[in-house]
Each structure stands twice: as structure tokens, then as C-alpha cells.
Amino acid sequence: DWPHVFHTKKAFLFTLENPNTDIGFCGRILVGLSLIFLLITLPISIWMCIVIVKEYQRAIIFRLGRLLSGGAKGPGLFFVLPCTDSFINVDMRTVTFNIPPQEVLTRDSVAVCVDALVYYRVQNPTLAVANVSNADAATQLLAQTTLRNVLSNKNLAEILSDCEHIAHFMQVTLDNATDDWGIKVERVEIKDVKLPPQLLRAMASEAEATREARAKVIAAEGEMSASRALKEASLVIAESPSALQLRYLQTLNTIAEEKNSTIILALPLEILPKFVNT
């Protein structure tokens, strides 16, 4: 059950942070011989005992294979015994990892190629050394598999429109998974989503058809509004015959401005029946 797992994990982390430094009787003898050797070979051996750790590093010291109490050392200068102590430097800076493009089949059976960026750092150097052989490689491989698992449960529309939510969900998932390794995943960003060329052409055709349909609807609405305006104008002109004559003269003026080489003869409509009868 979960409470038992939580207490077991907590006890394990406490053991790593507070290791048992009892090296036994033989270990004490070896440490004593190492100190005697150090005193005999002074001052030459002093250079073998001095270790300098940079500001962005921490040193994990093992004495006869056991972790020393006090956790990671550094930054600065400290001493180790030349024959019984060994140390591992751990870089605490943020690491940027570019996830290679992953071919993923989405939930609606569309093949996409997605790559992302992961920013992580070592939060607990003791766990990063004691719990996993290569924390960087393990985190990077886990990021690749997590990206594939997350995207395979999403539709194409969700991947294209909700990249920020997917990146946040990946960050939380990776952070929880790498907690036992002493790794803190700070940020995940979806870098690019590549679609097959056939799908891009289909989406472009669909978008073009949608735009054309919308343009036809707008044109139809414009014609409807224009017809209503013409109907209202005809009712106004029907009430006043002189308004029709003014409109006629305005039309002639417009034609003369646009095509001034055209000769227009104004012929009243009332005389047409006379010509037709003759």
C-alpha cells in the first residue's frame, strides 16, 4: 500500500543521507596505516590529500566503500586519505537536453514527429551517485519514453493546441520519477511538431475550402443587404419623380468622369412609344 511505500522510501533516503560510518576493526586498522603512511611521506603526500571542488560542484567521499557522514563536500578545499578514500565530483549546474525527434502515433491514428527540450539539475548529489549508475543518461532516456507515452494518449488537435499543458504534465511526471535519483526537472518545452506532407496538404485544402465557404456567405449577406437598400431607395424615388431625374443626371456625371471619351445622348423615355408607333 502507498503509506508503506512512502515510509520505506523515507527510511531509505534517511539512510543515504545519514550513512553508517562504522568501518569495523579491520577498517580502522587500514585507516591507521594510511595515516602513518601520510605522516611518514610528508610533505610529499600532502599534495595527494588536498582536493579542490569548484563552486558548481560537490564531492561525494567514500571511505573503504562507505559514504562518509555529512553528505556532499564543497565547494572549496578538503582533505582525503590517499589509500582508503575515493571521491566523485558531481556537477550541480542545470543541464539542457534536446530530446531527439520521436515518431509517435496519436490516439486518432496520425503519425507525428515531435522533439522537445528538458532542463534538469542534480538536487541531491548523494542520491545521484548512490542510487543510479548514470543519472544523466537515465534522465534523458526517461524523458524520451515519457514524451512518447504522453503524446500517444493525445489527439492531433490537442497536441497542436495544448503544447504548454503537455510540457507541464511531462515536467511533473519526470520530476516525480527522478526524485529518487536526486534529479530536479526544472522545465520541459515542446520544440517542434512535424506533420506528414500529405496531412499538411489536406489541412491546407480544408482551410482553403473553409475560407471560400465563409467568403461566399459574406458575399451573399452583402447582396441581401444591398437588395434591401435598393428596395428602400426605389420606394423613395417612386414618391418623387424628380428624384429619378436627379439620379439619372448623377449617373451621367459619373460616367463622364470615368470615361470622358464616351458621348452620351440623353433621350427621355416618354418619346420612345412615339418612335415605336411610327
Secondary structure as the mmCIF struct_conf table of DSSP 4:
data_model
#
loop_
_struct_conf.conf_type_id
_struct_conf.id
_struct_conf.beg_label_comp_id
_struct_conf.beg_label_asym_id
_struct_conf.beg_label_seq_id
_struct_conf.end_label_comp_id
_struct_conf.end_label_asym_id
_struct_conf.end_label_seq_id
HELX_RH_AL_P HELX_RH_AL_P1 TRP A 2 GLU A 17
BEND BEND1 ASN A 18 ASN A 18
HELX_RH_AL_P HELX_RH_AL_P2 GLY A 24 ILE A 40
TURN_TY1_P TURN_TY1_P1 THR A 41 SER A 45
HELX_RH_AL_P HELX_RH_AL_P3 ILE A 46 CYS A 49
STRN STRN1 ILE A 50 VAL A 53
TURN_TY1_P TURN_TY1_P2 GLU A 55 TYR A 56
STRN STRN2 GLN A 57 ARG A 63
TURN_TY1_P TURN_TY1_P3 LEU A 64 GLY A 65
STRN STRN3 ARG A 66 LEU A 67
HELX_LH_PP_P HELX_LH_PP_P1 LEU A 68 LEU A 68
TURN_TY1_P TURN_TY1_P4 SER A 69 GLY A 70
STRN STRN4 LYS A 73 LYS A 73
BEND BEND2 PRO A 75 PRO A 75
STRN STRN5 GLY A 76 PHE A 79
TURN_TY1_P TURN_TY1_P5 PRO A 82 THR A 84
STRN STRN6 ASP A 85 ASP A 91
BEND BEND3 ARG A 93 ARG A 93
STRN STRN7 VAL A 95 LEU A 105
TURN_TY1_P TURN_TY1_P6 ARG A 107 ASP A 108
BEND BEND4 SER A 109 SER A 109
STRN STRN8 ALA A 111 VAL A 122
BEND BEND5 GLN A 123 GLN A 123
HELX_RH_AL_P HELX_RH_AL_P4 PRO A 125 ALA A 130
BEND BEND6 ASN A 131 ASN A 131
BEND BEND7 SER A 133 SER A 133
HELX_RH_AL_P HELX_RH_AL_P5 ALA A 135 SER A 152
TURN_TY1_P TURN_TY1_P7 ASN A 153 ASN A 153
BEND BEND8 LYS A 154 LYS A 154
HELX_RH_AL_P HELX_RH_AL_P6 LEU A 156 SER A 161
HELX_RH_AL_P HELX_RH_AL_P7 CYS A 163 ALA A 177
TURN_TY1_P TURN_TY1_P8 THR A 178 THR A 178
HELX_RH_3T_P HELX_RH_3T_P1 ASP A 179 TRP A 181
TURN_TY1_P TURN_TY1_P9 GLY A 182 GLY A 182
STRN STRN9 ILE A 183 LYS A 194
HELX_RH_AL_P HELX_RH_AL_P8 PRO A 197 GLU A 239
HELX_RH_AL_P HELX_RH_AL_P9 PRO A 241 GLU A 258
TURN_TY1_P TURN_TY1_P10 ASN A 260 SER A 261
HELX_RH_3T_P HELX_RH_3T_P2 LEU A 269 ILE A 271
HELX_RH_AL_P HELX_RH_AL_P10 LEU A 272 ASN A 277
#
